[in-house]
Amino acid sequence: MHDLDVTRMSVKGQVVIPGDIRQAMGLVTGTKFIVAGEGDTVILRKIGRPTSVEVGRLFGASRKLARRAGLKRSDVKKVVARSRAGR
């Protein structure tokens, strides 16, 4: 973590992310977050489009799982065709 600051929660449960951190991370009004909490720790993770590298990793992992399961391209094409026909 590069930037540290202190903030507090309002009576409405709102927490202000300090301006320097918002600017450094490119956070703007309407940015959505995933919120995770455990014990005394709260983590915010910005929701956004995955990078091309992340998409590549996801596709690679999917292919690996499909191979392990014995799926073939033709199996996937059949399922997609059935799904589209059912619309």
VOGU-3710 file (C-alpha; in Angstrom, 3 decimals, decimal comma):
1> mhdldvtrms> 0,000/0,000/0,000  1,459/3,317/-1,038  -0,784/5,858/0,649  -2,066/5,865/4,207  -4,480/8,303/5,768  -7,089/8,457/8,513  -10,833/8,818/8,002  -13,951/8,218/10,070  -17,421/6,854/9,532  -20,429/9,197/9,604
11> vkgqvvipgd> -23,683/8,508/11,468  -25,055/7,268/8,124  -22,239/4,697/7,826  -20,437/6,630/5,105  -16,651/6,676/4,943  -14,719/9,344/3,053  -11,784/8,161/0,973  -9,168/10,918/1,259  -8,703/13,043/-1,870  -5,057/12,159/-2,498
21> irqamglvtg> -5,911/8,450/-2,491  -8,970/8,994/-4,737  -6,831/10,918/-7,188  -3,951/8,422/-7,167  -6,363/5,532/-7,802  -8,519/7,348/-10,342  -11,662/7,049/-8,215  -14,575/9,206/-9,330  -18,165/9,741/-8,226  -20,115/6,555/-8,850
31> tkfivagegd> -17,126/4,198/-8,667  -18,366/0,840/-7,362  -16,564/-1,315/-4,818  -16,674/-4,803/-3,414  -16,637/-4,578/0,388  -15,190/-7,416/2,459  -14,944/-7,503/6,223  -13,368/-9,858/8,706  -12,563/-9,180/12,337  -11,474/-5,553/12,570
41> tvilrkigrp> -10,519/-5,280/8,883  -12,571/-3,800/6,035  -11,312/-4,063/2,471  -12,629/-2,069/-0,479  -11,762/-3,259/-3,961  -12,696/-1,174/-6,978  -14,919/-2,960/-9,467  -13,900/-2,311/-13,026  -13,214/-3,855/-16,357  -10,509/-6,490/-16,267
51> tsvevgrlfg> -7,302/-5,751/-18,134  -6,410/-7,755/-21,234  -3,832/-9,618/-19,143  -6,502/-10,582/-16,579  -8,867/-11,701/-19,350  -6,094/-13,824/-20,832  -5,479/-15,445/-17,445  -9,210/-16,153/-17,018  -9,468/-17,755/-20,456  -6,323/-19,790/-19,834
61> asrklarrag> -7,658/-21,077/-16,520  -11,015/-21,885/-18,151  -9,338/-23,851/-20,923  -7,304/-25,804/-18,409  -10,421/-26,699/-16,394  -12,295/-27,675/-19,555  -9,449/-29,995/-20,610  -9,414/-31,631/-17,184  -13,168/-32,166/-17,431  -12,767/-33,738/-20,875
71> lkrsdvkkvv> -14,711/-31,033/-22,714  -14,098/-30,447/-26,405  -14,783/-27,363/-28,513  -17,619/-29,229/-30,191  -19,236/-29,811/-26,766  -19,132/-26,092/-26,015  -20,524/-25,203/-29,451  -23,448/-27,612/-28,930  -24,288/-26,126/-25,516  -24,129/-22,568/-26,879
81> arsragr> -26,362/-23,514/-29,826  -28,918/-25,176/-27,492  -28,885/-22,156/-25,206  -29,432/-19,723/-28,073  -32,246/-21,862/-29,490  -34,010/-21,785/-26,113  -34,277/-17,993/-25,995
//
